[in-house]
């Protein structure tokens, strides 16, 4: 498919990319593509892994009376 792509063709494609997106935006696009590929690979790995992640520990202590609400007045 890309076998007949010469150096001049690649150079023209890069020039068009710079004109369309700008020189400062191209590294941002590359890094976001890289992050997207990593996230995709991680999700594929998670989908093939049958073990679910461990649940975080729950706090079983009852909330204390002074943990919320309006503060108590000592005197008027």
C-alpha distance (Angstrom), angle and dihedral (degrees) to the residues before:
residue distance angle dihedral
X1 . . .
X2 3.79 . .
X3 3.80 94.8 .
X4 3.80 95.5 108.7
X5 3.83 94.2 49.2
X6 3.81 106.9 123.0
X7 3.80 130.5 -166.3
X8 3.79 92.0 -96.7
X9 3.81 91.1 54.2
X10 3.81 91.2 50.8
X11 3.81 90.2 48.1
X12 3.81 91.5 51.9
X13 3.82 90.9 48.5
X14 3.81 91.1 51.0
X15 3.80 90.7 48.6
X16 3.80 90.7 51.9
X17 3.82 90.2 48.9
X18 3.79 91.1 52.0
X19 3.80 91.7 48.1
X20 3.80 93.7 47.8
X21 3.80 101.3 41.1
X22 3.80 104.5 19.1
X23 3.79 128.5 -120.9
X24 3.82 95.2 -87.8
X25 3.79 94.8 50.4
X26 3.83 98.0 52.9
X27 3.88 96.3 74.1
X28 3.82 89.4 48.4
X29 3.80 90.1 52.5
X30 3.80 91.0 48.9
X31 3.79 93.7 49.8
X32 3.80 92.7 47.1
X33 3.81 90.0 50.2
X34 3.81 89.4 50.6
X35 3.81 91.8 50.3
X36 3.80 90.2 48.2
X37 3.79 92.0 51.6
X38 3.83 91.1 48.5
X39 3.81 91.1 49.7
X40 3.80 90.7 48.6
X41 3.79 92.1 50.3
X42 3.81 91.2 47.2
X43 3.80 91.4 50.8
X44 3.81 90.6 49.9
X45 3.79 89.6 50.6
X46 3.81 91.2 48.5
X47 3.80 91.3 48.5
X48 3.80 92.1 54.4
X49 3.82 92.3 45.7
X50 3.84 107.2 88.2
X51 3.83 94.2 -164.3
X52 3.82 113.0 92.6
X53 3.80 117.1 -139.2
X54 3.82 114.7 -95.1
X55 3.78 115.7 -93.7
X56 3.80 116.5 -113.8
X57 3.81 114.9 -106.8
X58 3.79 115.1 -93.2
X59 3.77 123.9 -132.9
X60 3.81 106.7 -119.8
X61 3.83 96.3 179.9
X62 3.82 113.9 110.0
X63 3.80 113.5 -117.4
X64 3.78 113.9 -98.8
X65 3.80 121.0 -117.1
X66 3.80 93.7 -115.7
X67 3.80 95.0 50.9
X68 3.79 97.5 94.0
X69 3.76 148.4 0.6
X70 3.78 128.0 56.1
X71 3.80 119.5 -21.0
X72 3.79 117.5 -103.9
X73 3.80 117.8 -109.5
X74 3.78 117.1 -131.3
X75 3.81 95.3 -161.9
X76 3.82 138.7 -4.0
